[in-house]
Amino acid sequence: MQPIVGTAPALPARPSVPIDPLHMARRLTAMQADWPQRSRIDCKKAKCVALTFDDGPGDHTTRLLDMLRRHAAKATFFVVGQMVAADKHHNVRHMVDDGHELGNHSWSHEQLTTLSDAGLRYQLHHTQDVIERETGVRMTLMRPPYGSTDASVAAETRREGLAQILWNVDTLDWRDRNAATVAKRAISAKSGSIILMHDIHRTTVDAIPRILDTFSHRGFTFVTVSELYGKPPAPGRKYTER
């Protein structure tokens, strides 16, 4: 995804649909019921892989969520704030409902290392706010667009309570729009890997059934990034794999 330049867009005054307290209560109950089972996953011993998806939500995200749900697979979505604000399907709510993890991927996908302190703060903080308003979740993970980070980004992520999550397997799905190629690169991952993909590309979502089937056949468990480490990653610190 190319950076979006120009004046930073104004944050919407409120989510497009008000948060339903009953919906939130049901979601919290479901998360509490699911946690004992999820917390028993020990990725020091089990074969675990973290599927991560950047730049969305997009036109193909709903289909991806359906695929993950059918496989009981958990993933981590690094979402772009302005994409969330424009998403009429409220996919981030469904991500949370299904037990996926959300991460901050900036407001408009700009290279954070080129921004002023104020611009950097805007990119992270406003995305935090729009996600919290939409889902009730305050994110604890972020991924810098293009993987571009420096001391200033690290300092701001510490202030915002965000760990920097990079990757060790890059499917290059943004460049090679071929499902078979994307799947082949993904399934080369070893246990403990963080795999980079983008749910804005149709060909990436087309690759997901093969990726899920192959890893499942090999006895892998699909976990969120936090589950991969067994505890919340530390704010400001960079992570690439377990």
Residue pairs with C-beta under 8 A, 6 or more apart in sequence:
1 54
1 55
1 80
1 109
1 145
1 174
1 198
1 200
2 109
3 108
3 109
3 110
3 111
3 145
4 82
4 108
4 109
4 110
5 110
8 107
8 108
8 119
8 122
8 123
8 126
9 82
9 107
9 108
11 85
11 126
11 129
11 130
12 85
12 130
14 133
15 130
15 133
15 134
16 88
16 90
17 90
19 133
19 134
19 135
19 136
23 93
24 136
27 96
27 97
27 136
30 97
30 99
31 99
34 99
38 74
38 99
38 227
41 48
41 221
41 223
41 227
42 230
43 191
43 192
43 221
43 223
43 227
43 228
43 229
43 230
43 242
44 230
46 191
46 221
47 191
47 218
47 219
47 220
47 221
48 191
48 192
48 220
48 221
48 222
48 223
48 227
48 228
48 242
49 189
49 191
49 192
49 193
49 195
49 215
49 220
49 221
49 222
49 223
50 75
50 76
50 193
50 194
50 195
50 222
50 223
50 224
50 225
50 227
50 228
51 73
51 75
51 76
51 186
51 195
51 197
51 211
51 222
52 75
52 76
52 77
52 78
52 103
52 143
52 165
52 167
52 194
52 195
52 196
52 197
52 225
53 61
53 64
53 75
53 76
53 77
53 78
53 197
53 198
53 199
53 204
54 78
54 105
54 143
54 196
54 197
54 198
54 199
55 78
55 80
55 83
55 105
55 109
55 198
55 199
55 200
56 77
56 79
56 80
56 83
56 91
56 198
56 199
56 200
57 77
57 79
57 83
57 84
57 87
57 89
57 91
57 92
57 199
58 83
58 199
58 200
59 200
59 202
60 199
60 200
60 201
60 202
60 204
60 205
61 87
61 89
61 91
61 199
61 200
62 89
62 91
62 94
63 205
64 199
64 205
64 208
65 91
65 94
65 95
65 98
65 100
67 205
67 208
67 209
67 212
68 74
68 75
68 98
68 100
68 208
68 212
68 222
69 98
71 212
71 216
71 222
73 212
73 222
74 98
74 99
74 100
74 101
74 222
74 223
74 224
74 227
75 100
75 101
75 222
75 224
76 100
76 101
76 102
76 103
76 141
76 165
76 224
76 225
76 226
77 92
77 95
77 100
77 101
77 102
77 103
77 199
78 102
78 103
78 104
78 105
78 141
78 142
78 143
78 165
79 92
79 102
79 103
79 104
79 105
79 127
79 131
80 105
80 106
80 107
80 108
80 109
80 127
81 104
81 106
81 107
81 108
81 123
81 126
81 127
81 130
81 131
82 107
82 108
84 92
84 127
84 130
84 131
84 134
85 130
90 134
92 102
92 131
92 134
92 135
93 134
93 135
95 102
96 102
96 135
96 136
96 137
99 224
100 224
101 141
101 224
101 225
101 226
101 227
102 131
102 135
102 137
102 139
102 141
103 139
103 141
103 142
103 143
103 165
103 225
104 124
104 127
104 128
104 131
104 139
104 141
104 142
104 143
104 160
104 162
105 127
105 142
105 143
105 145
106 112
106 123
106 124
106 127
106 142
106 144
106 145
107 122
107 123
107 124
107 126
107 127
108 123
109 145
110 119
110 123
110 145
111 145
111 146
111 148
112 120
112 123
112 144
112 145
112 148
112 149
112 153
113 144
113 148
113 149
113 150
113 152
113 153
115 123
117 152
117 156
120 152
120 153
120 156
121 156
124 142
124 156
124 157
124 160
124 162
125 160
127 139
128 138
128 139
128 160
131 137
131 138
131 139
132 138
138 161
139 162
140 161
140 162
140 163
140 226
140 232
140 233
140 235
141 162
141 163
141 165
141 225
141 226
141 233
142 157
142 160
142 162
142 163
142 164
142 165
143 164
143 165
143 166
144 153
144 164
144 166
147 166
147 167
149 164
149 238
153 164
154 164
154 236
154 237
154 238
155 236
157 163
157 164
157 235
157 236
158 235
158 236
160 235
161 235
162 235
162 236
163 232
163 233
163 234
163 235
163 236
163 237
163 239
164 236
164 237
164 238
164 239
165 194
165 225
165 233
165 239
166 194
166 238
166 239
166 240
167 194
167 195
167 196
167 240
167 241
168 189
168 193
168 194
168 240
168 241
169 185
169 186
169 188
169 189
169 193
169 194
169 195
169 196
170 185
170 196
171 182
171 185
171 186
171 195
171 196
171 197
171 204
171 207
172 182
172 185
173 182
173 197
173 198
173 201
173 203
173 204
173 207
174 198
174 201
176 182
177 201
177 202
177 203
178 203
179 203
179 204
179 206
179 207
179 210
180 207
180 210
182 197
182 203
182 204
182 207
183 207
183 210
183 211
183 214
186 195
186 197
186 207
186 211
187 210
187 211
187 214
187 215
189 195
191 220
191 242
192 228
192 241
192 242
193 241
193 242
194 225
194 228
194 239
194 240
194 241
197 204
198 204
199 205
212 222
215 222
225 233
225 239
226 232
226 233
228 242
229 239
229 242
233 239
